[in-house]
C-alpha cells in the first residue's frame, strides 16, 4: 500500500505539532505551499485540527500526531 501525496502532506503537517504542549498550535499562512494549505484543510474536515488554517489539535488529532511522532522516532533512530 503506497501513501498518496495528499496523505504524506497531512502526515507532515501533523508532525509540525508539538505533542508535549497541547497549548501550542500552528498557523498555516495563505502564502504557504498549496499542498500544506490543502492538507490542513483536509485535517480540519477530518476533525483532527480546530481551524481551517491549523489552530490546535483536537483530541483525535493529538492521538494521531502522537502516533506519527512515535513512528517517526522509531524509523529514524533504528
N, CA, C and O of each residue as an XYZ file, in Angstrom:
312
protein
N       0.839     -1.172      0.000
C       0.000      0.000      0.000
C       0.890      1.243      0.000
O       1.667      1.456      0.931
N       0.777      2.041     -1.019
C       1.560      3.270     -1.131
C       0.779      4.436     -0.529
O      -0.452      4.441     -0.520
N       1.512      5.410     -0.033
C       0.895      6.609      0.518
C       0.764      7.654     -0.591
O       1.711      7.913     -1.333
N      -0.414      8.241     -0.687
C      -0.625      9.290     -1.688
C       0.104     10.559     -1.257
O       0.443     10.726     -0.085
N       0.338     11.438     -2.205
C       0.986     12.723     -1.899
C       0.139     13.521     -0.911
O       0.681     14.224     -0.058
N      -1.181     13.418     -1.020
C      -2.072     14.132     -0.108
C      -1.927     13.617      1.319
O      -1.881     14.403      2.265
N      -1.855     12.302      1.475
C      -1.700     11.719      2.805
C      -0.334     12.063      3.403
O      -0.230     12.337      4.598
N       0.690     12.048      2.590
C       2.029     12.427      3.063
C       2.022     13.877      3.536
O       2.641     14.195      4.552
N       1.338     14.755      2.821
C       1.252     16.162      3.225
C       0.509     16.292      4.556
O       0.885     17.113      5.392
N      -0.523     15.506      4.758
C      -1.259     15.527      6.022
C      -0.381     15.014      7.161
O      -0.375     15.591      8.249
N       0.350     13.947      6.918
C       1.261     13.401      7.934
C       2.317     14.430      8.297
O       2.577     14.670      9.476
N       2.925     15.037      7.290
C       3.958     16.046      7.554
C       3.396     17.232      8.327
O       4.087     17.808      9.166
N       2.167     17.594      8.055
C       1.535     18.690      8.789
C       1.303     18.296     10.239
O       1.560     19.095     11.139
N       0.829     17.092     10.483
C       0.616     16.640     11.866
C       1.935     16.549     12.632
O       1.961     16.725     13.850
N       3.019     16.276     11.926
C       4.327     16.205     12.580
C       4.853     17.583     12.987
O       5.800     17.675     13.767
N       4.251     18.648     12.470
C       4.658     20.004     12.860
C       4.199     20.354     14.278
O       4.768     21.238     14.919
N       3.182     19.667     14.756
C       2.627     19.977     16.073
C       3.525     19.461     17.186
O       4.120     18.389     17.078
N       3.611     20.231     18.243
C       4.347     19.848     19.446
C       3.376     19.077     20.337
O       2.502     19.674     20.965
N       3.523     17.769     20.393
C       2.572     16.958     21.151
C       2.832     17.008     22.655
O       2.020     16.507     23.432
N       3.931     17.595     23.071
C       4.192     17.707     24.506
C       3.550     18.955     25.108
O       3.531     19.110     26.329
N       3.022     19.849     24.264
C       2.378     21.071     24.758
C       1.083     21.278     23.984
O       1.103     21.788     22.864
N      -0.039     20.888     24.574
C      -1.323     20.987     23.871
C      -1.804     22.430     23.702
O      -2.789     22.674     23.005
N      -1.126     23.374     24.324
C      -1.485     24.788     24.179
C      -0.765     25.450     23.006
O      -0.971     26.632     22.730
N       0.071     24.688     22.325
C       0.834     25.208     21.184
C       0.217     24.690     19.899
O       0.136     23.481     19.683
N      -0.216     25.604     19.048
C      -0.797     25.230     17.768
C       0.101     25.664     16.625
O       1.251     26.052     16.829
N      -0.443     25.593     15.423
C       0.276     26.090     14.248
C      -0.656     26.974     13.440
O      -1.878     26.890     13.564
N      -0.074     27.807     12.626
C      -0.831     28.676     11.714
C      -0.249     28.467     10.323
O       0.941     28.693     10.103
N      -1.081     28.040      9.392
C      -0.661     27.876      8.008
C      -1.133     29.124      7.265
O      -2.329     29.322      7.052
N      -0.191     29.944      6.884
C      -0.497     31.217      6.233
C      -0.917     31.010      4.784
O      -0.618     29.978      4.182
N      -1.606     31.993      4.234
C      -2.113     31.883      2.858
C      -1.007     31.834      1.813
O      -1.258     31.455      0.669
N       0.231     32.217      2.193
C       1.338     32.144      1.245
C       2.179     30.871      1.430
O       3.259     30.744      0.853
N       1.670     29.932      2.240
C       2.354     28.646      2.420
C       2.213     27.814      1.146
O       1.451     28.161      0.243
N       2.949     26.727      1.092
C       2.844     25.825     -0.054
C       1.389     25.370     -0.210
O       0.740     25.034      0.781
N       0.877     25.357     -1.434
C      -0.514     24.930     -1.645
C      -0.809     23.542     -1.070
O      -1.909     23.299     -0.573
N       0.161     22.639     -1.135
C      -0.067     21.294     -0.600
C      -0.269     21.328      0.910
O      -1.049     20.540      1.445
N       0.432     22.243      1.614
C       0.273     22.379      3.063
C      -1.083     22.999      3.396
O      -1.751     22.576      4.339
N      -1.486     24.006      2.614
C      -2.788     24.645      2.825
C      -3.909     23.625      2.637
O      -4.831     23.550      3.450
N      -3.826     22.848      1.569
C      -4.836     21.827      1.303
C      -4.827     20.742      2.374
O      -5.882     20.252      2.776
N      -3.645     20.371      2.831
C      -3.528     19.320      3.841
C      -4.205     19.736      5.140
O      -4.936     18.949      5.741
N      -3.964     20.968      5.577
C      -4.557     21.404      6.841
C      -6.073     21.536      6.702
O      -6.802     21.303      7.667
N      -6.548     21.901      5.534
C      -7.997     21.947      5.313
C      -8.603     20.548      5.422
O      -9.661     20.369      6.026
N      -7.929     19.563      4.838
C      -8.426     18.179      4.932
C      -8.388     17.684      6.374
O      -9.300     16.990      6.823
N      -7.322     18.046      7.104
C      -7.235     17.647      8.516
C      -8.368     18.270      9.319
O      -8.906     17.638     10.229
N      -8.732     19.497      8.992
C      -9.862     20.145      9.662
C     -11.160     19.414      9.334
O     -11.974     19.166     10.223
N     -11.357     19.072      8.072
C     -12.565     18.352      7.651
C     -12.669     16.996      8.341
O     -13.770     16.514      8.609
N     -11.531     16.387      8.625
C     -11.489     15.075      9.297
C     -11.609     15.200     10.811
O     -11.680     14.193     11.517
N     -11.632     16.434     11.311
C     -11.783     16.647     12.739
C     -10.498     16.494     13.535
O     -10.543     16.217     14.734
N      -9.350     16.670     12.885
C      -8.074     16.499     13.571
C      -7.480     17.813     14.061
O      -6.684     17.820     15.000
N      -7.860     18.931     13.433
C      -7.391     20.251     13.867
C      -8.597     21.172     14.010
O      -9.652     20.934     13.422
N      -8.421     22.234     14.807
C      -9.562     23.079     15.166
C      -9.926     24.144     14.150
O     -11.063     24.615     14.151
N      -9.005     24.542     13.284
C      -9.281     25.626     12.332
C      -8.817     25.250     10.929
O      -7.959     24.386     10.749
N      -9.404     25.918      9.944
C      -9.035     25.669      8.550
C      -7.590     26.023      8.252
O      -7.015     25.517      7.288
N      -6.993     26.888      9.070
C      -5.594     27.278      8.862
C      -4.678     26.665      9.920
O      -3.574     27.161     10.148
N      -5.123     25.606     10.554
C      -4.308     24.911     11.547
C      -4.926     24.963     12.913
O      -5.775     24.136     13.248
N      -4.508     25.933     13.713
C      -5.035     26.019     15.066
C      -4.412     24.962     15.958
O      -3.201     24.739     15.940
N      -5.259     24.323     16.732
C      -4.806     23.328     17.696
C      -5.280     21.949     17.274
O      -6.201     21.809     16.469
N      -4.641     20.944     17.827
C      -5.079     19.576     17.597
C      -6.329     19.294     18.424
O      -6.439     19.735     19.568
N      -7.259     18.564     17.843
C      -8.378     18.043     18.610
C      -7.861     16.828     19.380
O      -6.701     16.445     19.221
N      -8.694     16.227     20.201
C      -8.268     15.017     20.914
C      -7.848     13.928     19.923
O      -6.823     13.273     20.108
N      -8.640     13.745     18.882
C      -8.297     12.747     17.863
C      -7.015     13.132     17.132
O      -6.174     12.278     16.851
N      -6.871     14.400     16.829
C      -5.662     14.881     16.166
C      -4.427     14.692     17.020
O      -3.365     14.332     16.514
N      -4.565     14.937     18.327
C      -3.429     14.753     19.239
C      -3.004     13.288     19.264
O      -1.814     12.974     19.245
N      -3.986     12.403     19.308
C      -3.671     10.968     19.310
C      -2.967     10.565     18.014
O      -1.976      9.835     18.044
N      -3.476     11.039     16.880
C      -2.853     10.726     15.589
C      -1.441     11.283     15.531
O      -0.519     10.591     15.098
N      -1.261     12.535     15.966
C       0.053     13.166     15.932
C       1.034     12.443     16.845
O       2.194     12.254     16.479
N       0.585     12.039     18.023
C       1.463     11.291     18.937
C       1.937      9.993     18.298
O       3.114      9.644     18.393
N       1.025      9.279     17.647
C       1.395      8.025     16.979
C       2.376      8.282     15.835
O       3.330      7.527     15.645
N       2.136      9.340     15.084
C       3.040      9.670     13.981
C       4.418     10.058     14.489
O       5.428      9.661     13.908
N       4.469     10.834     15.571
C       5.765     11.206     16.154
C       6.503      9.958     16.634
O       7.715      9.845     16.452
N       5.780      9.027     17.245
C       6.400      7.795     17.727
C       6.940      6.972     16.556
O       8.062      6.469     16.608
N       6.139      6.839     15.506
C       6.590      6.074     14.331
C       7.803      6.761     13.698
O       8.754      6.091     13.295
N       7.773      8.056     13.610
C       8.909      8.802     13.041
C      10.179      8.559     13.855
O      11.251      8.340     13.292
N      10.054      8.598     15.171
C      11.211      8.357     16.048
C      11.744      6.952     15.852
O      12.952      6.755     15.724
N      10.855      5.982     15.827
C      11.278      4.583     15.651
C      12.003      4.403     14.328
O      13.052      3.762     14.274
N      11.453      4.961     13.269
C      12.006      4.748     11.925
C      13.280      5.532     11.675
O      14.077      5.148     10.819
N      13.493      6.612     12.395
C      14.690      7.421     12.155
C      15.819      7.117     13.125
O      16.937      7.591     12.918
N      15.571      6.346     14.174
C      16.633      6.029     15.126
C      17.090      4.590     15.050
O      18.047      4.203     15.720
N      16.426      3.809     14.257
C      16.782      2.386     14.147
C      17.954      2.180     13.218
O      18.385      1.046     13.011
